[in-house]
Amino acid sequence: MRLFKDEERLSPEYVPSKLPHREKEFSILKSFFSSLINGKTQYSVRAVITGSVGTGKTSLAKLCGQEVELEARKNRRIVHYIHINCRINRSLYSVLRRLSEVINAPVPKRGFSDEEVMHSLLKYLSRSNTYVILGLDEAEVLFSEEGAEPFYFLSRIGEETEAPGRLSIIVILRDPEVLDRLDAQTRSSLLGTAVHLSEYSYEQLLDIIRYRADEAFYPDVLAEETLEFLADVSAERGDARYAIDLLWRSGKFAEADNSEKITPEHVRRAIASVYPTIRRENLSYLSRDEALILLACAKTLSSNRAYTTSAEIFDIYKLVCEEKGAVPKGYTRFWETLQKLQDLGFLSIRVRSEGSRGGRKSHISLPGIPASLLEAELSKAINASNKS
């Protein structure tokens, strides 16, 4: 059974044609580069994108660059967006060398200063009537390696009279505090065109996951409950990159199982493969009653469900106690133990509204370990303790 329609759509390098919930920021960023599109004025644009991991900084910069390239071409202007990761190119010289290689500019190879390389680069752009937007991703690495000097140097590009407006920059930062360590003049030249991306909410992540799933998978591969579960576990970080990676990994686990669908159990296996939050030795520290309640939760969810309720777990818990020869606790103590298990990171409790008449209900999930594996490990541990 084929699940993936286009696996590449979940690749970290893929830039989607639209960015859900980043429309406003995209419009603002693109407006900064309107002069490159219409050609009415010639000056270097200096923009900044800030935001934590997985908020869409890289995709926003790349999509904006692609759009500016396309619209400028309609106006018979040559604009190239060049994206460079400063974690790979960790010095200004390395950045300039990489830029020259991408656009095939003949610049000095060795023994020349940053200023001389930049001068040759700008002369080439002027001769070829070309404009470049340079995207500096993870620019804080450049700051940690060479301090504020590269930012000052790049912010002064517009003062080159030989090639005004030929090179513009987008500085992409995870840590906006880097800007506070620049000199006042450089900081003011960048902050005037800054775009900040906040972390995604649960609802926004659900929209993003649904959109990327539609691009990557065949219809009906993912049930709505599974999509909601993916959004749920990703919402703790507000990280779309993590959500998309989980989506891809879940698909690969389902593919390996020859499954016709991606189930919540595949998602749990994906989560455990990315960052195993629960280890076998952690289970040995649970009290007998904690282990019995967690086992009941695992049994309830082992049938490829994403969520269960406290009432369902309590019913199964009483059956598990009978099977294991234990006396079940009352509901109040049971609920307190569920909350403690959440504090310990074994399960997640989300209280959601069931509509105007349905009131509020607790949705309980296992975000860090496959239910089938947890059930097997706990059953083994409880049976061993019964024999001892």
N, C-alpha and C positions, 0 to 999 in steps of 0.2 A: 504493500500500500504506500503510494507516494504521498507525503505530507507537504513537502516544500514545493511551492510554485516557483520561487526565486529566492534562494538562500542568501544571495548577495545583498538583498535588501535589509538584512540584519547585521551586515558587516560594519565594524567600527568606522571604516573608511567611506561608507555609503552616505551620500547627502540626499535626503528626500526632497521632492519637489515642493513640499510645504512643511512648515514647522508648526504644528498645532500649539496654540497658546503662546506663540512668540510673534504673532502677526504685528502687534504694535511696535515691538522692539525692532523687528525687521524693517518696518516702514521708516522708523526714525533713523536707523543706521544707513539705509539706502539713500535717504534724503541728504545725508552728509556728502555723498559723492555725486550729487546731481550735476555739478560742474564738469565732471569727467564724462558724463553722459551727453550733455547738450553742447559742451565746448564753448560756452559763453565767456568763461573766465579761466585763467590758468593759475592755480595755486595748489600747494600740497595740502592734502587733508590728513589730519591726525586724529584718529578715533581710538577709543578704548572700550573693550568689553570685559566686564568683571562678573564673577559668579562662581559658586562652588562646583564641585565635580558633578557631571551629569546634568547640568542645567541648559546645555545646548550652545555653549559659547562657540565651539569649533564649527558646528553645523551652521550656526547663524552667520559667522564670518564667511564661510565658504559659499553658502547660498547667496548671500549678498554680493560677493565677488562675481559669481557666475551671472547673476542678473545684470549687474553693471556692465560686465563684458558684453552680454547679449544686446542690451539696449544701446550701448555705445556703438556697436557694430552697425546697427540700423542707421545711425547718424554718421557712418563712415569714419569712425574714430577707432583706433587700435588701443584697447585697454586689456591688460592681462592681470588676473589675480594670481599671486604666487603665495602659497601657504608654506611656511617654514616652522618646524617645531624646534624650539630652543633647547629642548632636552637632548636633541641630537646635534644641533649646531649651536654650541654653547658659547661662542664668542661673536662679537660684531664682525670680525674679519671672516669667520666661517659663514655667517649669515650672508654677507655680501658676495662671497665666493659662490655659495649655493645659488643665490639669486642670479648671478651672471651666467652660471651653467644652464639654468632652466631656460633663460631667454636667449642663450647663445651669444652673449655679449663678449667681445674680445677684450678682456681686462688683464692686467699684469698677474703673473702666476705667483711669484714669490719675491720677498724682499721689498714690498711696497706697503706704505701705511694705509690705514682705513680711509683717510682723506683722498689718497691717490687712487685707490680702487673705486671709491664713490665717484670721483671726478670722471674717470674713464667710463663708468657705468652710465652716468648722466649724459655724457657726450654721445654715447651709443644710442640712448633713448631719444635724444634730440635729433640725431641724424636719421633714425628710422621712424621718426614721428610717432613714437610709441609711449604709452602711459602705463604705469605699473602700480597696483595696489599690493603692498607687501603685508601679509598677515603673519604676525609674530606670536605663535602659540606657546603657552607656558613661558611667557616672557619673564617671570620671576626667576627662572634659572639663569637667564642672561644677566639679571641684576645681581644674583648671588655670585656669579663668576667674575663680573667686571664692574659692578657697582652702577652708579647713575650715569656714567659717561656715555654709554651707547644710546640711552634715551635722550640725553641732551643733544648728542650728535644727530640722531634721526629727527628730532624736533626742529632742527635748524635747516633741514633739507630745502625748505621753501625759500631760503635766502640765497640759494644758488641762482645767480642771474643768467647763467648760460642755458639753463634748462628749467625754467620755472614750471612748477606743477607736474613734473614728469614722474615723480615718485611720491606716493602717498602710503600711509601705514595704518594698520589696525593692530593695536597692542591688546593681546588677550591674556588676562590675568585671573588666576584663581584667588589670589590674595590682594585685595585692593589697597592694603596697607603699604605695599611697595610704593605706591604713588606718594604717600606721605614722606618718604625718604628722598624724594627728588627735590632739586632746588625749586624755588617758587616760580621762576619763569617757565621751566620745563613742565612743572605740574599744571600750571594754568593753561598751557597750550594743549594739554591732553584732556583735562577734566571738562573743558567746554563741550567736548563731543564724546561724553562717556555714556555707555548703556550698561545698566546693571540687570542681571538675570537672577531672579529669586528662585528658590527651590520649588519644584513642582508639588502640587497638592495631590491627594488621592484621585480626585475627579479628573485632574489634568493628566495624570499618568495613565489612567484608564483610557482616556481618549487617545493618547499617544500609542499605547500598546495595541489598542484595537486597530488603529490606522496602520501600524507597521505589520501587524498580523495579517491584515487584509492584503498587504503588498507581498508578503513572504509566503503565505500558506494558501492552500486550496480552501474553498468554502467548507464550512462545518467541521473544520479540524479542531477548533477551539470553542468549547461551550462558554457561555457568558460567565458562569461561576468560576471557570478557570481563569478567564481574563480578570475578573474581579480579585481573585486570589493573588495573581501576579502584581496587580496594582497595589494591593494591600501590603504585601511584603516589601515592595519597593518604596512605598510612601514613607516609611520610617527614615529613609535617606533623602527622599525627594529627588532621586537620581534616575534620570531616564536612561542613561547609559547602562546602569546596572539592570534596569527592567528589561531592556532590549537584549542584553546578554543572557539573562535568565530565560527569555522567550526563545532564543536560539538554542540554548542548552536543553531546555525542556523538549524542544522539537527533536533534537538529536537522540535523547533518551527514548522518546516515543518511537522514533525511527528504528532504533536498535531493538526495540521490543516488537517490531512489526505491528504496532498498534494503529488503528484507524483514526485515533484521536489523541490529542495531548491532554492528559488528565492532571488533576491536582497532585497525584502521586508523582508524576514526572516532574512537576514543578518543585516538589519537595526534594527530589533527588538532585535537581539542578542547583537548588539553594545549597544543599550539603556539599556539592562538588565545588562551588565557588568559595564558600567560606564555612567550613563545618563548625557551626556554633555549638553543637552538642556532641560530646565524645562519649565513648562507652564507659570510661572511668567516672564521668560525671554521674552516671546512673547509680553507681555504687554508694553514693552519698545520700541518696533519697531514703526517707523513712519508709517503713512497710506500707503505710497508708498512702503516702505520696506516690509510691510506685504502683499501687493498685488503682488509684484514680487516673494516673497517667496511662496505665495499660488500658483502662476503660476508654479513655479518649482515643488512643491508637486504634482500638478495635472498632470504634464508631466511625473513624475516618478511613479505615483500611479498604473500604469499598469504593475507592477513587472519588471521595468527596473532598471538597475544599474546606467546608465548615460544618460544625455541629453546634448543638446548644447544650447548656448546662443540664437541662432536664433529660436530654437523651443520654448524656454521659452518666448522670446519676442512676438512671435505670440500668445501664450496662454495668456500672460500678457495683451495684447490689448483686448482679449475677456473677461478676468476677469474684466478689468476696465469698459467695456461696461455693463457687468452684474451687477456690484456694483455701477454704476453711477459715475465713476471717469474718469478724463481725463488722458490718458496715457502720460508718458514722452517720449522724443525722445530717440533714441538708445544710444547716448553718455551718457546721464544721467542714463538710464537704466543699462548700463554696469558698470558705476561707483557705482551704488547701489548694483549690484551683487558682486563686489569686497569688498564693505563694509560688506555685509552679510557674506562673507568668513572671513573677519577679525574678525567678531563677533562670528564666529564658527558655523554658521547655515548651511553653505554649503561648498563644496570643489570644487575648480577649478583646473583642471590639463590640461596643454597644451601638446598635443602629436602630433607626426609626423604621417601623414597619408600616408607615403610612398614617393617615389621620385617625384611623380606627384601630390600627394594629398595635399601637404603643411602641415600646422599645424592647429590643431583644438582644441578648448577648450571643455573638457569633464567635465560636472558638475554633482556632486552627492550630496546626503544628507547622510553624514556619521554618524550622531548622533541621528536620530529619524526616525521612520517609516513614509513613505510618507502619508499613509492613516490617521494616527493619526495627523500629522502636518496639513494636509488639513482640517480635521474636526475642529481642534482647531482654526486655522486661520479664517475659514469661520464663525465660531461662534463669534469670536472677532470682525471681520469686520462688520457682520450683527448687532451686538450689538451697535457698534459705529455709524452706519448709523441711528439707531433708536433714539439715544440720541441727 
